[in-house]
Amino acid sequence: MDVYAHRGSTVLAPENTEQAFELALGYGADVLEIDVRLSRDGQVVVTHDSRVERTCNGQGAVADQTLSELKRLDAAYNFTDLQGKHYRDQGVRLITLDELFERFPTSRINVDIKDNSARAAQAVADSIKQANSYARVNVGSFHAAALGHFRDRAPEVTTAATQSEVAKLYFLGRGKKHTLPFQFLQIPVSYFGIPLATHSFIQAARSRGINVVYWTINTTEAMQLLLARGAHGIVTDRVDLACTLLGKTPTESD
């Protein structure tokens, strides 16, 4: 079962930063799970929130600031780890998707497009192409339109199912063998009371060649249950626990 390091590992290091990704790979994470948004000047920035206040020492929307302005922010300003350690004023900065690909040239990356726009989808596709990283990247989005645009622009890249596609597969598609526009599911264990982490659903997806990845799994009990049921992966904040449980060894970061 693959370990997807959620934003690098949000409780162990400042999320979506080079430091968090290095730490996750050091524990043995298989995949770096990241979020991206466009800056005002169209750069693909690795960050989750639409605004910078929660993680940084600035204010305002990511989309209203240039990359140069965003680079001046302390991306660890508000972070404290589980032992109470602060990372403020240690030079932790936001990075771009291009920089991530360059810094971690062999690591598998799961990209969540947070902006609902064709422009963002195109920019992500361009970045993947420039890095020649088609084979090591998965892309998903909660925005079906943005993901559709991305699929049109980068059909070589593995993509996750949208919410409506998950629903169709769950309720209608288990026995049908038509071609699907996605290659994996990235889903919660339940959705509005509907259990999605059953052995039968996982095996039905497997029979279609679809990988099933669950988020966000932070207890060893839940990890063990999903492992027993045949899940392909988990997205977790507790990379330390997951990698220890699964016997992972440090992953190459360069």
PAPALO-828406 format. One record per residue (C-alpha): z, x, y; residue in one letter; residue number from 1. Coordinates in steps of 0.1 Angstrom, whole numbers. Each point is the difference from the previous one (the first is absolute). Example, Ala and Ser with C-alpha at 12.3 -4.5 7.8 and 13.67 -1.06 7.14 Angstrom:
% residues 2
(site (78,123,-45),A,1),
(site (-7,14,34),S,2),
END
This chain:
% residues 254
(site (0,0,0),M,1),
(site (-10,14,34),D,2),
(site (24,4,28),V,3),
(site (-14,-10,34),Y,4),
(site (21,16,28),A,5),
(site (5,-28,25),H,6),
(site (-9,15,34),R,7),
(site (10,32,-16),G,8),
(site (35,-13,-9),S,9),
(site (15,-19,29),T,10),
(site (37,6,-8),V,11),
(site (-3,37,-7),L,12),
(site (-21,13,29),A,13),
(site (-17,-14,32),P,14),
(site (-26,-24,-13),E,15),
(site (-37,7,1),N,16),
(site (5,36,11),T,17),
(site (-11,33,-16),E,18),
(site (37,7,-7),Q,19),
(site (3,-32,-20),A,20),
(site (-31,6,-20),F,21),
(site (10,36,-8),E,22),
(site (34,-12,-12),L,23),
(site (-16,-27,-22),A,24),
(site (-24,24,-17),L,25),
(site (29,23,-5),G,26),
(site (17,-26,-21),Y,27),
(site (-32,-6,-20),G,28),
(site (-15,-31,17),A,29),
(site (-35,-8,-13),D,30),
(site (-13,-18,30),V,31),
(site (8,1,37),L,32),
(site (1,-36,14),E,33),
(site (-8,-1,37),I,34),
(site (-8,-24,28),D,35),
(site (-26,6,27),V,36),
(site (-8,-14,35),R,37),
(site (-25,9,27),L,38),
(site (10,17,32),S,39),
(site (-15,-10,33),R,40),
(site (-26,27,-4),D,41),
(site (-9,-11,-35),G,42),
(site (19,26,-21),Q,43),
(site (14,-11,-33),V,44),
(site (38,6,3),V,45),
(site (23,-1,-29),V,46),
(site (27,-25,10),T,47),
(site (12,-34,-11),H,48),
(site (11,-20,30),D,49),
(site (-22,-14,27),S,50),
(site (25,15,25),R,51),
(site (17,34,1),V,52),
(site (36,-10,10),E,53),
(site (15,-3,-35),R,54),
(site (-9,36,-11),T,55),
(site (-8,19,31),C,56),
(site (15,8,34),N,57),
(site (-27,-18,19),G,58),
(site (-10,-36,9),Q,59),
(site (-31,-22,-4),G,60),
(site (-27,-7,-24),A,61),
(site (-18,26,-21),V,62),
(site (-33,-15,11),A,63),
(site (8,4,37),D,64),
(site (6,38,-3),Q,65),
(site (-23,29,-5),T,66),
(site (5,24,-29),L,67),
(site (12,27,25),S,68),
(site (26,-24,13),E,69),
(site (12,-9,-35),L,70),
(site (2,36,-10),K,71),
(site (26,6,27),R,72),
(site (24,-24,-16),L,73),
(site (29,10,-23),D,74),
(site (-9,-18,-33),A,75),
(site (35,6,-14),A,76),
(site (19,-11,31),Y,77),
(site (17,-30,-16),N,78),
(site (2,12,-36),F,79),
(site (32,7,-20),T,80),
(site (-2,7,-37),D,81),
(site (24,-12,-27),L,82),
(site (24,29,6),Q,83),
(site (1,-6,38),G,84),
(site (-23,29,9),K,85),
(site (-20,-4,32),H,86),
(site (-35,15,5),Y,87),
(site (-2,-5,37),R,88),
(site (-13,28,22),D,89),
(site (-14,19,-30),Q,90),
(site (-37,-2,9),G,91),
(site (-8,-29,-23),V,92),
(site (-32,-16,13),R,93),
(site (-25,-28,-9),L,94),
(site (-30,12,-19),I,95),
(site (-36,-13,-4),T,96),
(site (-17,-9,-32),L,97),
(site (-23,29,4),D,98),
(site (30,23,3),E,99),
(site (16,-15,-31),L,100),
(site (-32,6,-20),F,101),
(site (-1,36,12),E,102),
(site (37,7,-6),R,103),
(site (1,-16,-35),F,104),
(site (-36,7,-13),P,105),
(site (7,-9,-36),T,106),
(site (26,-28,3),S,107),
(site (-8,-36,-9),R,108),
(site (3,-22,30),I,109),
(site (5,-38,3),N,110),
(site (-11,-12,34),V,111),
(site (12,-33,15),D,112),
(site (-21,-11,29),I,113),
(site (23,-17,25),K,114),
(site (-26,-9,27),D,115),
(site (-21,-31,-6),N,116),
(site (-33,13,13),S,117),
(site (-33,13,-12),A,118),
(site (5,29,23),R,119),
(site (31,11,-19),A,120),
(site (-18,-5,-33),A,121),
(site (-29,22,11),Q,122),
(site (23,27,14),A,123),
(site (19,2,-34),V,124),
(site (-33,1,-19),A,125),
(site (-13,28,23),D,126),
(site (32,20,-5),S,127),
(site (-2,-3,-38),I,128),
(site (-37,10,1),K,129),
(site (6,30,22),Q,130),
(site (27,12,-24),A,131),
(site (-21,-7,-30),N,132),
(site (30,-18,-14),S,133),
(site (-16,-30,-17),Y,134),
(site (15,7,-34),A,135),
(site (36,5,11),R,136),
(site (5,-29,24),V,137),
(site (8,-37,-6),N,138),
(site (-2,-24,30),V,139),
(site (17,-34,5),G,140),
(site (8,-23,29),S,141),
(site (18,-33,6),F,142),
(site (-30,-8,22),H,143),
(site (-28,-13,-22),A,144),
(site (-26,4,27),A,145),
(site (8,36,6),A,146),
(site (0,8,-37),L,147),
(site (-33,-18,-4),G,148),
(site (-15,22,28),H,149),
(site (14,31,-17),F,150),
(site (-15,-10,-34),R,151),
(site (-34,-4,17),D,152),
(site (2,34,16),R,153),
(site (15,20,-29),A,154),
(site (-8,-17,-33),P,155),
(site (8,32,-18),E,156),
(site (37,-3,8),V,157),
(site (25,-19,-22),T,158),
(site (15,-30,18),T,159),
(site (29,-23,-6),A,160),
(site (-3,-38,-4),A,161),
(site (6,-22,30),T,162),
(site (27,-27,-2),Q,163),
(site (-26,-26,-7),S,164),
(site (-17,22,-27),E,165),
(site (34,4,-17),V,166),
(site (5,-37,0),A,167),
(site (-34,-7,-15),K,168),
(site (6,26,-27),L,169),
(site (34,-14,-8),Y,170),
(site (-10,-36,-2),F,171),
(site (-37,0,-9),L,172),
(site (-13,33,-11),G,173),
(site (20,12,-30),R,174),
(site (-27,-9,-25),G,175),
(site (-31,5,21),K,176),
(site (-19,33,-1),K,177),
(site (-20,-2,32),H,178),
(site (-1,31,22),T,179),
(site (29,3,24),L,180),
(site (-1,16,34),P,181),
(site (33,19,-5),F,182),
(site (14,25,-25),Q,183),
(site (37,-4,4),F,184),
(site (28,-23,10),L,185),
(site (28,10,24),Q,186),
(site (24,-29,-1),I,187),
(site (37,-10,1),P,188),
(site (17,-10,-33),V,189),
(site (0,-36,12),S,190),
(site (-17,-20,27),Y,191),
(site (15,-33,13),F,192),
(site (18,-4,-34),G,193),
(site (-31,8,-21),I,194),
(site (8,29,-24),P,195),
(site (-26,27,3),L,196),
(site (16,27,-22),A,197),
(site (-2,-17,-33),T,198),
(site (-13,19,-31),H,199),
(site (-28,-25,-5),S,200),
(site (-13,3,35),F,201),
(site (1,38,-1),I,202),
(site (-18,1,-33),Q,203),
(site (-26,-25,12),A,204),
(site (-7,23,29),A,205),
(site (-2,30,-23),R,206),
(site (-26,-18,-21),S,207),
(site (-21,-3,31),R,208),
(site (4,37,8),G,209),
(site (22,-8,30),I,210),
(site (31,22,8),N,211),
(site (31,-19,11),V,212),
(site (24,17,25),V,213),
(site (32,-17,12),Y,214),
(site (18,3,33),W,215),
(site (26,8,12),T,216),
(site (21,11,-30),I,217),
(site (32,18,8),N,218),
(site (24,-4,-29),T,219),
(site (-2,18,-34),T,220),
(site (5,-33,-17),E,221),
(site (-31,-15,15),A,222),
(site (-20,32,-6),M,223),
(site (10,-1,-37),Q,224),
(site (-10,-36,-3),L,225),
(site (-34,5,14),L,226),
(site (-6,31,-21),L,227),
(site (9,-20,-31),A,228),
(site (-24,-28,10),R,229),
(site (-29,24,5),G,230),
(site (-4,3,38),A,231),
(site (-23,28,11),H,232),
(site (21,9,30),G,233),
(site (28,-7,25),I,234),
(site (2,4,37),V,235),
(site (35,12,8),T,236),
(site (22,13,28),D,237),
(site (21,18,-27),R,238),
(site (-24,26,-12),V,239),
(site (30,21,-11),D,240),
(site (12,-27,-24),L,241),
(site (-35,-9,-13),A,242),
(site (-11,36,-6),C,243),
(site (33,8,-18),T,244),
(site (-3,-31,-22),L,245),
(site (-36,6,-9),L,246),
(site (4,38,-5),G,247),
(site (-24,9,27),K,248),
(site (-5,37,11),T,249),
(site (-9,12,35),P,250),
(site (-35,-8,10),T,251),
(site (-24,25,16),E,252),
(site (-2,-6,37),S,253),
(site (-27,25,9),D,254),
END
